């Protein structure tokens, strides 16, 4: 396995796809990296020589912020927004969408599983009434 910036890249993938496994390197940046390294994007990762792998890792370390450093800077930016009590920071703190999306109907990923508020069905209320309480058990 090829290891770049502390990440094991899959050997069977094409070079242009495998590089996207690095956090901070997307499809557009892959094109730039491959052009600088003068490599064929359709080659499989297992066919690269050690020199080509070291060339790729040097280009990525020199020109891009990836993996741990990028995650840390993103986290620091969010912490800063929360500390200065910016609107976006408050949205992050309350675990709500920060970029203007609606929350009335969507945003389930951010808000979590639905919680029913209000009236219960007759069957559910009967189950709730028959459950032994802490007082009844004592």
C-alpha positions in Angstrom: 0.0 0.0 0.0 1.1 3.5 -0.8 1.2 5.8 2.2 1.0 9.6 1.6 0.5 12.1 4.5 -0.2 9.3 6.9 -3.0 7.8 4.9 -2.9 4.3 3.2 -4.2 4.6 -0.3 -5.8 1.6 -2.0 -3.5 -0.1 -4.5 -6.2 -1.2 -7.0 -7.6 2.3 -7.6 -6.5 4.6 -10.4 -4.2 7.4 -9.4 -6.7 10.2 -9.9 -9.3 8.4 -7.7 -6.9 7.2 -5.0 -5.5 10.6 -4.3 -9.0 11.8 -3.4 -8.8 9.6 -0.3 -6.7 12.3 1.3 -8.7 14.9 3.3 -8.3 18.2 1.5 -7.6 16.8 -2.0 -10.6 16.7 -4.3 -10.9 16.0 -8.0 -9.8 19.5 -9.0 -6.7 19.4 -6.8 -5.9 15.9 -8.1 -5.7 17.2 -11.7 -3.2 19.9 -10.5 -1.0 17.4 -8.5 -0.9 15.0 -11.4 0.0 17.7 -13.9 2.8 19.0 -11.7 4.1 15.4 -11.2 3.8 14.6 -14.9 2.1 11.3 -14.3 -0.7 9.5 -16.2 -4.0 9.7 -14.1 -5.2 6.3 -15.5 -2.3 4.3 -14.0 -3.1 2.1 -11.0 -1.5 3.0 -7.7 0.3 -0.3 -7.5 2.3 0.4 -10.7 4.0 3.5 -9.3 7.6 3.4 -8.4 9.0 4.6 -5.1 10.4 7.7 -6.8 7.0 8.6 -8.2 5.3 8.1 -4.9 7.9 10.3 -3.1 7.5 13.0 -5.9 3.7 13.0 -5.3 4.0 13.2 -1.5 6.5 16.1 -1.8 4.2 18.0 -4.1 1.2 17.5 -1.8 3.1 18.5 1.4 4.5 21.6 -0.3 1.5 22.9 -2.1 -1.6 21.7 -0.1 -2.8 21.7 3.5 -4.1 18.2 4.0 -5.3 15.7 6.7 -4.4 16.7 10.3 -3.4 20.3 9.7 -6.5 21.0 7.6 -8.8 19.3 10.2 -7.2 21.3 13.0 -7.5 24.6 11.1 -11.2 23.9 10.3 -11.9 23.0 13.9 -10.1 26.2 15.1 -12.1 28.3 12.8 -15.4 26.9 14.1 -14.2 27.3 17.7 -13.3 31.0 17.0 -16.8 31.6 15.5 -18.4 30.1 18.6 -16.2 32.1 21.0 -17.0 35.5 19.3 -20.7 34.4 19.3 -21.1 34.9 15.6 -24.4 33.7 14.1 -22.6 30.8 12.3 -20.9 29.9 15.5 -24.2 29.8 17.4 -25.6 27.5 14.7 -22.6 25.2 15.1 -22.9 25.2 18.9 -26.6 24.3 18.7 -25.9 21.6 16.0 -28.1 23.3 13.4 -27.3 24.0 9.7 -25.0 27.0 9.4 -25.5 28.0 5.8 -29.1 29.1 5.6 -30.8 25.8 5.0 -34.4 25.3 6.3 -35.0 23.3 9.4 -38.7 23.1 9.5 -38.8 20.0 7.3 -35.3 18.9 6.6 -31.9 19.0 8.4 -32.4 15.5 9.8 -28.7 14.7 9.6 -27.8 17.7 11.8 -30.7 17.6 14.1 -30.9 13.8 14.7 -33.8 11.4 14.9 -37.3 12.8 15.1 -38.8 13.2 18.6 -42.6 13.2 18.8 -43.9 16.1 20.8 -47.6 16.3 21.8 -50.4 13.8 21.9 -49.9 10.1 22.2 -52.0 7.4 20.5 -54.3 5.5 22.8 -52.2 2.3 22.6 -49.0 4.2 23.5 -50.6 6.0 26.4 -51.9 2.7 27.8 -48.4 1.2 27.6 -47.0 4.3 29.3 -49.6 4.1 32.1 -49.0 0.4 32.8 -45.2 0.7 33.1 -44.0 0.4 36.7 -42.6 3.7 38.1 -39.8 4.2 40.5 -42.3 4.8 43.3 -44.2 1.6 42.6 -41.1 -0.5 42.6 -40.0 0.7 46.0 
